[in-house]
Amino acid sequence: MIDTSTLTIEEFGRRLRARETTAEQMTEECLRRIDADNPRLNAFILVMADQARQQAREADRELAAGHDRGPLHGVPISIKDLVDVRGTPTTAASRVREGHVAERDAPAIAHLRQAGAVIIGKTNLHEFAFGTTNEDSAFGPARNPHDPARSPGGSSGGSAASIVAGMALASIGTDTGGSIRIPAAACGAVGLKPTHGEVSTAGVVPLSRALDHVGPLARSVADAWIMYRALLGDATPRGLAPSPISGLRVAVPRAYFCDVLDDQVRARFEEALEALRAAGVRVGETDIRHAKEIGPAYLHIVLADAATHHAATLESMPERYTAPVRLRLEMGRYVLAEDYVRAQAGRELLRQEVDAALAGCDALVLPTLPIVAPPLGADSVNVGSTQEPVRNVMLRLTQLFNLTGHPAIALPCGRTADGLPCSLQIVGARGQTEQLMRTALACEAHLGRRSG
């Protein structure tokens, strides 16, 4: 029996082409895991068992006939239920969208099919992607595989949980303020937010079109690269060579970004920096001068954009939203035009400051999540001697790079004494997602266990 909770896409591909396993066998094992663990973790909203089996058998037939679609051929993946998959509902984890069935695949899904991926099901999320914990869902909360009493992060929490629990080998999520990177950090996976605009968001229920991104969650940087290239329409990507680790230059923006950290998260972060130094990385420091303006700028943009998209249904069926998400959407109705314009100006200023911070180095490095995965239902958490609102603290280190559009990736970097994952975030220059991935691949080997 193959352990799907640790198997990478690369490793599965080698076994598949060596005839040691088949796509059908791998899909059946993922479905077995779903049957066993989904009642406990609630990672999936929809399991597409019959379609997945059919796709897997076709993948095996194609390979036997000499038609190899590339590294995703026959790979079982899950899809956040915010993305259209033809013939299936796109619920966005909300009763508001009851009765909806997608007429066509989103471009991202069409590209994955072209690459030979097997779509095994659609995963749970925070309703309309408007939250960080995944607990406000019409289908109930998704749960963290490391501790089901804790959040898997959000909004792509079901996607991250599905990978770590071995229910899929990779997943597709969306990221408007950290919704790929936060669950990757909380569950111990790799999560990539590409440069803004690289991967099409057509066929994806929007939260804020100005800030939305589509990207992969996976078990390794190499797997995330395979998924990322497939999302761009490159079914047979070239291999990813790491940047030389010795002489790599990274900078830590300590002010603001390291001010509010759980003690064990801080310890794992400093250990990660020391491991990179020992490998030859030059670690410096930098400053994002207006970092304290990140929250207000982000909030005014995302609230207003979301309220605009939901205006009609807020009027016609407000009772169908979960109460916390409805409240945030209602708040968006009170964002003044001058506040929105001011937030857009702040966004441009922050973009310039991140560009300037990156000008003297290869990447920025900082923690992904200031805390470990919080207990489900917690409104606040203790961080050092202070108490912080859960939503605010979970967004604190990721939302900047949605505002600025820079590519960012979350990598596991050890665990707490209780076995909960911690995560390092690496940020690259705009339009240079491939170079960011090379940097991340070089760093990954020095950060301990890859994922899970």
Secondary structure in CASP SS format (residue, H / E / C, confidence):
PFRMAT SS
TARGET T0000
AUTHOR 0000-0000-0000
METHOD secondary structure of the structure
MODEL  1
M C 1.00
I C 1.00
D C 1.00
T C 1.00
S C 1.00
T C 1.00
L C 1.00
T C 1.00
I H 1.00
E H 1.00
E H 1.00
F H 1.00
G H 1.00
R H 1.00
R H 1.00
L H 1.00
R H 1.00
A C 1.00
R C 1.00
E C 1.00
T C 1.00
T C 1.00
A H 1.00
E H 1.00
Q H 1.00
M H 1.00
T H 1.00
E H 1.00
E H 1.00
C H 1.00
L H 1.00
R H 1.00
R H 1.00
I H 1.00
D H 1.00
A H 1.00
D H 1.00
N H 1.00
P H 1.00
R H 1.00
L H 1.00
N C 1.00
A C 1.00
F E 1.00
I E 1.00
L E 1.00
V E 1.00
M C 1.00
A H 1.00
D H 1.00
Q H 1.00
A H 1.00
R H 1.00
Q H 1.00
Q H 1.00
A H 1.00
R H 1.00
E H 1.00
A H 1.00
D H 1.00
R H 1.00
E H 1.00
L H 1.00
A H 1.00
A C 1.00
G C 1.00
H C 1.00
D C 1.00
R C 1.00
G C 1.00
P C 1.00
L C 1.00
H C 1.00
G C 1.00
V C 1.00
P E 1.00
I E 1.00
S E 1.00
I E 1.00
K E 1.00
D C 1.00
L C 1.00
V E 1.00
D C 1.00
V C 1.00
R C 1.00
G C 1.00
T C 1.00
P C 1.00
T C 1.00
T C 1.00
A C 1.00
A C 1.00
S C 1.00
R H 1.00
V H 1.00
R H 1.00
E C 1.00
G C 1.00
H C 1.00
V C 1.00
A C 1.00
E C 1.00
R C 1.00
D C 1.00
A C 1.00
P H 1.00
A H 1.00
I H 1.00
A H 1.00
H H 1.00
L H 1.00
R H 1.00
Q H 1.00
A C 1.00
G C 1.00
A C 1.00
V E 1.00
I E 1.00
I E 1.00
G E 1.00
K E 1.00
T E 1.00
N C 1.00
L C 1.00
H C 1.00
E H 1.00
F H 1.00
A H 1.00
F C 1.00
G C 1.00
T C 1.00
T C 1.00
N C 1.00
E C 1.00
D C 1.00
S C 1.00
A C 1.00
F C 1.00
G C 1.00
P C 1.00
A C 1.00
R C 1.00
N E 1.00
P C 1.00
H C 1.00
D E 1.00
P C 1.00
A C 1.00
R E 1.00
S C 1.00
P C 1.00
G C 1.00
G C 1.00
S C 1.00
S C 1.00
G H 1.00
G H 1.00
S H 1.00
A H 1.00
A H 1.00
S H 1.00
I H 1.00
V H 1.00
A C 1.00
G C 1.00
M C 1.00
A C 1.00
L C 1.00
A E 1.00
S E 1.00
I E 1.00
G E 1.00
T E 1.00
D E 1.00
T C 1.00
G C 1.00
G C 1.00
S C 1.00
I C 1.00
R H 1.00
I H 1.00
P H 1.00
A H 1.00
A H 1.00
A H 1.00
C H 1.00
G C 1.00
A C 1.00
V E 1.00
G E 1.00
L E 1.00
K E 1.00
P C 1.00
T C 1.00
H C 1.00
G C 1.00
E C 1.00
V C 1.00
S C 1.00
T C 1.00
A C 1.00
G C 1.00
V E 1.00
V C 1.00
P C 1.00
L C 1.00
S C 1.00
R C 1.00
A C 1.00
L C 1.00
D C 1.00
H E 1.00
V E 1.00
G E 1.00
P E 1.00
L E 1.00
A E 1.00
R C 1.00
S C 1.00
V H 1.00
A H 1.00
D H 1.00
A H 1.00
W H 1.00
I H 1.00
M H 1.00
Y H 1.00
R H 1.00
A H 1.00
L H 1.00
L C 1.00
G C 1.00
D C 1.00
A C 1.00
T C 1.00
P C 1.00
R C 1.00
G C 1.00
L C 1.00
A C 1.00
P C 1.00
S C 1.00
P C 1.00
I C 1.00
S C 1.00
G C 1.00
L C 1.00
R E 1.00
V E 1.00
A E 1.00
V E 1.00
P E 1.00
R H 1.00
A H 1.00
Y H 1.00
F H 1.00
C C 1.00
D C 1.00
V C 1.00
L C 1.00
D C 1.00
D H 1.00
Q H 1.00
V H 1.00
R H 1.00
A H 1.00
R H 1.00
F H 1.00
E H 1.00
E H 1.00
A H 1.00
L H 1.00
E H 1.00
A H 1.00
L H 1.00
R H 1.00
A H 1.00
A C 1.00
G C 1.00
V C 1.00
R E 1.00
V E 1.00
G E 1.00
E E 1.00
T E 1.00
D C 1.00
I C 1.00
R C 1.00
H C 1.00
A H 1.00
K H 1.00
E H 1.00
I H 1.00
G H 1.00
P H 1.00
A H 1.00
Y H 1.00
L H 1.00
H H 1.00
I H 1.00
V H 1.00
L H 1.00
A H 1.00
D H 1.00
A H 1.00
A H 1.00
T H 1.00
H H 1.00
H C 1.00
A H 1.00
A H 1.00
T H 1.00
L H 1.00
E H 1.00
S H 1.00
M C 1.00
P H 1.00
E H 1.00
R H 1.00
Y C 1.00
T C 1.00
A H 1.00
P H 1.00
V H 1.00
R H 1.00
L H 1.00
R H 1.00
L H 1.00
E H 1.00
M H 1.00
G H 1.00
R C 1.00
Y C 1.00
V C 1.00
L C 1.00
A H 1.00
E H 1.00
D H 1.00
Y H 1.00
V H 1.00
R H 1.00
A H 1.00
Q H 1.00
A H 1.00
G H 1.00
R H 1.00
E H 1.00
L H 1.00
L H 1.00
R H 1.00
Q H 1.00
E H 1.00
V H 1.00
D H 1.00
A H 1.00
A H 1.00
L H 1.00
A C 1.00
G C 1.00
C C 1.00
D C 1.00
A E 1.00
L E 1.00
V E 1.00
L E 1.00
P E 1.00
T C 1.00
L C 1.00
P C 1.00
I C 1.00
V C 1.00
A C 1.00
P C 1.00
P E 1.00
L C 1.00
G C 1.00
A C 1.00
D C 1.00
S E 1.00
V E 1.00
N E 1.00
V E 1.00
G C 1.00
S C 1.00
T E 1.00
Q E 1.00
E E 1.00
P E 1.00
V H 1.00
R H 1.00
N H 1.00
V H 1.00
M H 1.00
L H 1.00
R C 1.00
L C 1.00
T C 1.00
Q C 1.00
L H 1.00
F H 1.00
N H 1.00
L H 1.00
T H 1.00
G C 1.00
H C 1.00
P C 1.00
A E 1.00
I E 1.00
A E 1.00
L E 1.00
P E 1.00
C E 1.00
G E 1.00
R E 1.00
T C 1.00
A C 1.00
D C 1.00
G C 1.00
L C 1.00
P E 1.00
C E 1.00
S E 1.00
L E 1.00
Q E 1.00
I E 1.00
V E 1.00
G C 1.00
A C 1.00
R C 1.00
G C 1.00
Q C 1.00
T H 1.00
E H 1.00
Q H 1.00
L H 1.00
M H 1.00
R H 1.00
T H 1.00
A H 1.00
L H 1.00
A H 1.00
C H 1.00
E H 1.00
A C 1.00
H C 1.00
L C 1.00
G C 1.00
R C 1.00
R C 1.00
S C 1.00
G C 1.00
END
